[in-house]
Amino acid sequence: MAVTIRNKTNRPVMVRFNSGLTCYLNGGDSSAEIMDGEIAHNEKLSRLRHRGIVEVIDAENPTAAAAQTKKAPPKVTKNKKTNP
């Protein structure tokens, strides 16, 4: 099974795989397809996923990962009343 990794931030991210190879992702970029053996039991990648920095997307079923993402609630601003 193949997966892709997407950087969810605006900053560059470095992801090291189990084989020792490193993937550099610019802000918002996605990697090429990666075999799941490269990321299985990868502690650094799991920390990046937990912090919301990267997203691992199944290459065969990309819509399932998109359905799991949470959107931030909209920011509410209050209008200040002017003095008469």
N, C-alpha and C positions, 0 to 999 in steps of 0.2 A: 504494500500500500504506500502511496506517495502523499506527501503533504507539502504545503508551502507555508512560509512564515512571513507575516506582514508586520511592519513596524507601525504602531498606532500613534507614535509621537512625532514631533517636528524635529527631533534631534537624531543624529546618527546612533545606531546601535550595533554592537559587535556580538555575534552569537557563535560560540565554539561548539562544534559537534563532537560526538564520542570518538570519532576517528582522529581528531586533532585538527581537522580543517576548520577554518573560520569563515563566517559569512558576515560581510559588512552591509548594513541596510541603511540607506538615507531615510529621512523622515517621510513616512507614508509609502515607502517602496515595499515590494514583495520579492521574495526569493524565487529561484527556480524550483522545480519539483525536487524534493529531498526524500530519500527512503526513510521510513519510520525507524529503522534500526539506528540511524544516526542520532536520533533525538530521544530514544527510549531510555528512561531512567536518567535523564540529564538534569542534574540538580540546578544548574545555573539557568537553563531554559525554563524550568518550572518556576523559579523565582521571578524571572522576567514576565511570565504569563500571569502569575499571582498579583504582581504589581500593576498589571494592565499596560505594560510597555509593548509587548508583542502578542500576536494572535496566531495560533497554529490552525491552518485551514486544511481540511481533507480535500485533496485534489480531485477525488472522484465524486464528492458530494459537497461542493462549496456553499450551497444554500443552507445546509444544516448549521454551519458555523455562524453564518450571518443571522440566523434566527436566535442564537444564544446571546448575542451581544446586547448590552444594555445601553440605552441612551441616557445622557445626563438630563436632568429636569431643566426646563427653561428658567433663566434667571428672571426674577421679578424685581422691577424697579418701582419705587414709589415717587410720585410727582410731589414736589414741594409746593405748598401754597404760597403765593406772593402776598405780601402785606398790602392792604388797601391804602 
